[in-house]
Amino acid sequence: MKSNTYKDLIVWQKSCDLSIEIYLITSQLPKDEKFGLSSQMQRAAISIASNIAEGSKRGTKKDFSQFIKIALGSTAELETQIYILSRLPYSKAIDLRKAESLLFEISKMLHALSRNLSSSGN
């Protein structure tokens, strides 16, 4: 019998998809952005899925809830970085819609998960 893990969570799966999308986007940025916006966006995206995974393994709903809140913080960070990128001249040829859509969906899912964990107690 297969046990449920964080890998079964749709929000974790979509967060991994978002990370890949962010890597595809940042690969289109100028090379001088490698240690700037590119790196920040990649780290924020990876942080979302990583915190979901880590929190789920902590053993308590309280700990899981805290890591979901950290993941939510990373969604806000990435949203800000995408917004900044969208305002830069070299971003005009980059399609950000898929990343924005995934990020919006993930944020909603994390908010719902956070509410569920908070209301169900420890």
Backbone bond lengths (Angstrom), bond angles and torsions (degrees), N, CA, C in turn:
res aa  C-N    CA-C-N  psi(-1)  N-CA   C-N-CA  omega(-1)  CA-C   N-CA-C  phi
1 M - - - 1.448 - - 1.529 109.72 -
2 K 1.314 116.35 132.01 1.457 122.16 -177.86 1.530 110.41 -83.68
3 S 1.328 116.41 130.89 1.462 119.28 177.03 1.525 109.34 -91.53
4 N 1.314 115.16 150.31 1.458 120.18 179.10 1.526 110.18 -76.45
5 T 1.315 115.45 136.69 1.457 121.21 176.51 1.521 108.14 -131.01
6 Y 1.309 115.65 178.05 1.463 120.08 177.54 1.525 111.49 -58.53
7 K 1.337 117.23 -26.66 1.462 120.65 179.94 1.527 112.18 -66.16
8 D 1.329 116.51 -19.31 1.465 121.16 176.81 1.526 112.49 -83.28
9 L 1.316 117.19 -12.34 1.461 120.85 -179.08 1.533 110.00 -76.03
10 I 1.317 115.73 124.23 1.470 120.77 179.01 1.529 110.61 -58.07
11 V 1.332 116.54 -38.20 1.466 119.86 -178.66 1.531 110.76 -64.31
12 W 1.325 117.95 -35.65 1.461 120.45 176.21 1.531 110.23 -68.35
13 Q 1.330 116.96 -43.77 1.466 121.36 179.56 1.527 110.83 -60.34
14 K 1.326 115.73 -45.39 1.467 119.95 179.83 1.533 111.05 -67.11
15 S 1.329 116.32 -32.67 1.461 119.92 177.27 1.527 110.88 -66.39
16 C 1.314 116.80 -37.18 1.470 120.02 174.61 1.526 110.55 -65.56
17 D 1.335 116.85 -41.45 1.469 120.90 176.18 1.529 110.45 -59.37
18 L 1.331 115.85 -41.76 1.466 120.40 178.92 1.526 110.69 -62.95
19 S 1.322 117.33 -42.42 1.468 120.13 178.43 1.523 111.21 -57.96
20 I 1.317 115.80 -43.87 1.465 120.08 178.90 1.526 110.37 -63.64
21 E 1.321 116.52 -43.04 1.475 120.69 178.36 1.531 110.70 -61.20
22 I 1.317 116.82 -40.63 1.472 120.27 178.86 1.526 110.70 -65.31
23 Y 1.321 117.43 -39.14 1.468 119.76 176.40 1.532 110.91 -63.46
24 L 1.326 116.93 -39.03 1.469 120.11 177.69 1.529 110.85 -64.91
25 I 1.313 116.09 -40.93 1.472 120.79 178.80 1.526 110.23 -65.72
26 T 1.325 116.51 -49.62 1.467 119.00 -175.58 1.524 112.53 -68.52
27 S 1.325 117.16 -21.34 1.469 118.95 176.28 1.527 111.30 -68.47
28 Q 1.332 116.51 -15.58 1.470 121.52 179.22 1.530 112.78 -92.45
29 L 1.322 116.62 -4.93 1.462 120.23 -178.34 1.523 110.74 -80.77
30 P 1.327 116.46 157.91 1.469 119.52 177.58 1.536 111.06 -58.08
31 K 1.308 115.66 148.86 1.466 121.37 -177.60 1.525 112.23 -58.72
32 D 1.332 117.99 -29.49 1.464 119.33 -179.49 1.534 112.54 -72.79
33 E 1.313 117.06 -3.12 1.470 121.71 175.05 1.527 112.13 -94.24
34 K 1.334 117.09 0.06 1.464 121.05 -175.42 1.526 112.40 -53.41
35 F 1.325 117.66 -41.35 1.461 121.00 -177.85 1.517 111.95 -103.27
36 G 1.321 116.98 8.36 1.454 121.76 179.36 1.513 110.99 -109.11
37 L 1.306 114.89 -114.68 1.455 121.24 -176.02 1.531 112.47 -59.85
38 S 1.318 118.04 -40.02 1.472 121.04 179.52 1.519 111.14 -56.21
39 S 1.306 116.37 -52.37 1.459 121.83 -178.19 1.528 111.16 -62.24
40 Q 1.322 117.12 -43.49 1.461 121.05 -179.82 1.529 111.38 -62.74
41 M 1.325 116.23 -43.50 1.466 120.49 -179.96 1.523 111.18 -65.29
42 Q 1.315 117.08 -42.51 1.462 120.96 179.69 1.520 110.53 -63.73
43 R 1.322 117.18 -44.40 1.467 120.33 -178.85 1.521 111.43 -66.17
44 A 1.335 117.59 -40.13 1.468 120.20 179.33 1.531 110.50 -65.24
45 A 1.327 116.88 -42.78 1.468 120.69 -179.56 1.526 110.79 -63.84
46 I 1.317 116.42 -46.71 1.465 120.70 -179.95 1.525 110.68 -63.98
47 S 1.308 116.73 -33.93 1.463 121.85 -179.83 1.526 112.24 -61.03
48 I 1.309 117.47 -33.19 1.469 120.59 -178.60 1.530 109.56 -61.95
49 A 1.315 116.65 -58.42 1.478 120.72 -179.32 1.523 111.40 -63.53
50 S 1.327 117.40 -39.09 1.464 121.42 -178.05 1.519 111.87 -63.71
51 N 1.321 117.36 -40.95 1.462 120.23 -179.99 1.524 112.13 -70.86
52 I 1.314 116.87 -33.92 1.474 119.51 174.52 1.525 108.84 -61.90
53 A 1.331 116.43 -47.25 1.463 121.15 -179.11 1.523 111.47 -63.17
54 E 1.319 116.61 -49.98 1.462 119.92 -177.88 1.524 111.59 -62.37
55 G 1.323 116.59 -45.54 1.456 120.34 -179.28 1.509 113.05 -61.22
56 S 1.311 116.08 -37.34 1.466 119.64 -178.88 1.530 112.12 -66.68
57 K 1.317 116.61 -24.56 1.463 121.64 -178.39 1.528 112.86 -92.53
58 R 1.313 117.94 -1.18 1.465 120.90 -176.91 1.524 113.42 -74.85
59 G 1.325 117.63 -20.92 1.454 119.43 172.70 1.516 117.01 100.95
60 T 1.320 117.97 -20.35 1.465 118.64 178.30 1.524 110.23 -126.08
61 K 1.325 114.94 153.16 1.462 119.50 177.02 1.522 111.19 -64.13
62 K 1.335 116.41 -34.25 1.467 120.37 178.79 1.532 110.51 -62.07
63 D 1.322 116.44 -46.55 1.470 120.08 178.31 1.529 110.93 -64.81
64 F 1.335 116.25 -44.14 1.462 120.16 179.53 1.525 109.51 -59.52
65 S 1.317 116.42 -44.05 1.462 121.73 179.42 1.529 111.26 -58.84
66 Q 1.326 116.41 -41.74 1.470 120.22 179.69 1.529 110.88 -63.66
67 F 1.319 117.58 -41.63 1.466 120.26 179.64 1.526 111.82 -70.58
68 I 1.332 117.46 -30.17 1.468 120.25 174.68 1.522 109.26 -65.99
69 K 1.316 116.93 -38.26 1.471 120.62 176.86 1.525 111.10 -65.05
70 I 1.310 117.21 -37.48 1.469 120.73 176.06 1.527 109.46 -65.38
71 A 1.334 117.25 -42.46 1.465 121.17 177.04 1.526 110.21 -60.38
72 L 1.332 116.62 -39.93 1.471 120.35 176.76 1.529 110.87 -61.85
73 G 1.320 116.48 -39.31 1.464 119.86 175.97 1.517 111.27 -60.31
74 S 1.319 115.91 -38.87 1.469 119.96 178.23 1.527 111.55 -67.71
75 T 1.339 117.76 -31.12 1.470 118.74 176.61 1.527 110.00 -65.99
76 A 1.333 116.44 -39.69 1.466 119.82 178.53 1.528 110.73 -66.21
77 E 1.323 115.92 -39.41 1.464 121.28 177.69 1.531 110.06 -61.25
78 L 1.327 116.60 -48.27 1.462 120.79 -179.25 1.523 111.53 -66.44
79 E 1.322 117.00 -38.61 1.464 120.22 177.01 1.527 110.69 -58.98
80 T 1.318 116.57 -42.14 1.463 121.71 178.02 1.527 110.83 -63.88
81 Q 1.311 116.48 -42.95 1.463 120.41 -179.25 1.527 111.61 -66.66
82 I 1.325 117.17 -38.52 1.468 120.30 176.67 1.528 110.06 -65.06
83 Y 1.317 116.09 -39.92 1.469 120.41 177.98 1.533 110.44 -61.59
84 I 1.328 116.15 -46.44 1.468 119.77 178.80 1.522 109.91 -61.51
85 L 1.318 116.64 -45.86 1.470 120.71 178.35 1.525 110.85 -57.15
86 S 1.313 116.94 -42.43 1.471 120.55 -177.51 1.527 112.40 -62.85
87 R 1.309 117.32 -20.94 1.462 121.68 -178.98 1.526 113.25 -93.01
88 L 1.327 116.83 -6.57 1.465 120.19 179.78 1.524 110.13 -85.24
89 P 1.320 116.91 144.02 1.479 120.16 -175.06 1.529 114.41 -58.29
90 Y 1.322 117.61 -36.41 1.473 119.27 -176.82 1.529 113.38 -77.84
91 S 1.315 117.96 -1.12 1.467 119.69 -179.46 1.527 112.65 -88.40
92 K 1.295 117.72 -7.66 1.472 120.82 -175.14 1.528 112.69 -58.29
93 A 1.310 117.37 -30.96 1.464 120.90 -178.77 1.526 112.55 -90.23
94 I 1.332 117.01 0.15 1.467 120.93 -177.30 1.520 109.11 -102.05
95 D 1.329 115.82 128.34 1.465 121.29 179.18 1.531 108.59 -87.08
96 L 1.318 115.85 112.91 1.458 122.08 -178.06 1.527 112.84 -99.17
97 R 1.323 117.35 -1.93 1.470 120.40 -172.44 1.529 113.52 -61.12
98 K 1.316 118.47 -43.07 1.464 120.23 -178.64 1.524 110.46 -63.17
99 A 1.324 116.63 -44.66 1.468 120.37 179.03 1.521 110.51 -63.57
100 E 1.315 117.25 -43.23 1.467 120.52 179.55 1.523 111.33 -63.12
101 S 1.313 116.61 -41.59 1.460 121.38 179.79 1.524 111.55 -65.48
102 L 1.332 116.86 -46.41 1.463 121.09 177.47 1.528 110.79 -61.23
103 L 1.315 115.87 -43.75 1.459 120.39 -178.65 1.526 111.30 -62.44
104 F 1.326 117.14 -42.11 1.460 121.64 177.94 1.530 110.40 -61.98
105 E 1.326 116.20 -45.64 1.455 121.44 -179.38 1.536 111.33 -64.32
106 I 1.312 116.62 -43.82 1.462 121.44 179.13 1.522 110.58 -63.39
107 S 1.296 116.81 -42.80 1.465 121.05 179.08 1.531 111.10 -59.41
108 K 1.322 116.63 -44.65 1.465 120.47 177.68 1.528 111.11 -62.47
109 M 1.323 116.66 -42.42 1.459 120.97 -179.62 1.532 111.20 -65.50
110 L 1.327 116.73 -40.07 1.458 120.07 179.05 1.526 111.55 -67.36
111 H 1.330 116.70 -39.09 1.472 120.15 176.62 1.529 109.41 -60.59
112 A 1.327 117.16 -45.40 1.464 120.98 179.90 1.534 110.82 -63.92
113 L 1.322 117.09 -42.78 1.460 120.91 178.89 1.527 110.32 -63.73
114 S 1.306 116.86 -41.42 1.458 121.45 178.81 1.530 110.75 -61.81
115 R 1.317 116.52 -45.06 1.463 120.21 178.38 1.527 110.84 -62.49
116 N 1.332 115.86 -41.80 1.464 120.50 -179.96 1.530 111.21 -63.74
117 L 1.314 117.26 -44.03 1.459 120.65 179.80 1.527 111.25 -65.99
118 S 1.323 116.86 -37.78 1.464 120.97 -179.92 1.514 111.92 -68.75
119 S 1.334 116.81 -38.23 1.458 120.01 -176.46 1.531 112.87 -80.06
120 S 1.319 117.14 -19.59 1.467 119.29 -177.37 1.525 112.69 -90.63
121 G 1.312 117.88 -1.46 1.472 120.74 177.53 1.510 112.27 73.56
122 N 1.326 115.62 -166.40 1.458 120.91 -176.92 1.472 109.14 -89.26
